[in-house]
Amino acid sequence: MKLWHEIKEKMLCFPTQQVCEEGAEMTYEDLTVYAEVLAEQMRGIRCCAVLCRSEMAAAISLLACFAAGITAVPLSWRYGEIHCQKILDRIGPDALMTDEEGRLHIRRLPGATFRASSPRPALIMCTSGTTGTPKGAQLSEDNILCNVADIADYFAIGKTDSILIVRPLYHCATLTGEFLLSLTKGCRIRFYSEKFNPPQLLQLIDKYRISVLCGTPTLLGMLARFNRRQGETLRHLCVSGECMSPAVGRQIAAAFPRAEIYHVYGLTEAGPRVAWLPPRYFADFPDCVGLPLRSVSLLIRKENGQPAARGEQGMLYVKGENVMMGYYDDPGMTRKVLCDGWLKTGDIAEITPEGFLKIKGRKDDLIIKAGMNIYPQEIEAALRRDARVREVMAYGYKTPGGQTQIGLQIAGGFSSVDEVRQLCGELLPAYQVPLTVELLPELAKNGSGKIRRRRAG
């Protein structure tokens, strides 16, 4: 229970600091006591899933699992019942912690199939895809503690800050990079468990004088568009979860001029944080994710397996104490991504001439059209230069004749698809111009406010 003891020790340095959600408030000291009381009720449990409507309740439940020394599996209602059931079926936990009856309680589950690894994982964080079999990244206590310490080393927040957590703890970036980090730094924490509502969030930021906010480029970009001289208390913004175009980065910076902006990169399998861009470089390099964390090593390999030089693209590999133990009950998939301690991220990247890491996109998203390699993010970044574009997503698809073509979904201030096609013709080279264009009121998003991306195929 090394994880719990270290987190608890840091929390008790700030015993009167508060964790809040709507009308509920608890001090850090109360939170440690409540977590340990719940932990006593979990004797005999090896693995517990956490599924709560309230993110504050989910936070208490996860701390109780850490205090009990058992494996926790975070779930989120925001992804729907079917997705949650897939994870339960895949992992087979002994119990479920839920707040469905208006209070936290532990429900033992029949037919548990969970098989513990050695050493015991503290967390099994499942991928957020809504199709196929979920992959469960097993994170040890040391994985988590290392990543929290590395983030704390550069993220300049502290006991005078208030953080608003708007994404579910189901996400590793939220759990590690926001909640656990804030506990160790002594921040006042406020959870938001409702559906994403930009005007309401901006009102909460003003009402509670929120100084720290983390989110995807999509989420923060939407807040920037709705901002009308609000959010002036924000001092630290952290952007992660998607490739960000320079246009969106500039939009966020203009909307919140008093905030330092940290553009960061990570993935669940790395606990999650891998790299960060110091805020002083954001204005000049908004589409870069900067430098590796203190405990992290990076390697970019070309298709021939040789290391890439600066400016050359290749597959990104990551190594460090934060890298997962492996996928739950899937040695085959684990061997595909872990080799000699290196994690194959699946992201295509490069090191810029300035020495910063830049993510080009997921290899799975790559569109190969007539022999040309096209990253959807390149198309999206070009189109976002037009002020009418609110949201955009490019993808590849196969025609009935077997040819690869480009599709586009877009939301914004357009009166017709023809206007969008004209814009594409003006801003894109011919080989990137989409054949199919859908003009929508809003693009579909997952539970964290991230646009649901179609895979090339």
PyMOL commands that set and color helices and strands:
alter all, ss='L'
color gray80, all
select helices_A, chain A and resi 2-11+28-40+55-68+77-79+81-91+141-154+172-185+198-207+217-226+246-255+268-270+279-281+331-337+363-365+376-383+417-427+430-432
alter helices_A, ss='H'
color red, helices_A
select strands_A, chain A and resi 18-21+24-27+47-51+71-74+95-98+105-108+123-126+136-139+162-165+188-191+212-215+236-239+260-266+273-277+291-292+296-301+314-320+326-327+338-339+342-351+357-362+367-369+372-374+389-398+404-412+436-439
alter strands_A, ss='S'
color yellow, strands_A
deselect
rebuild
show_as cartoon
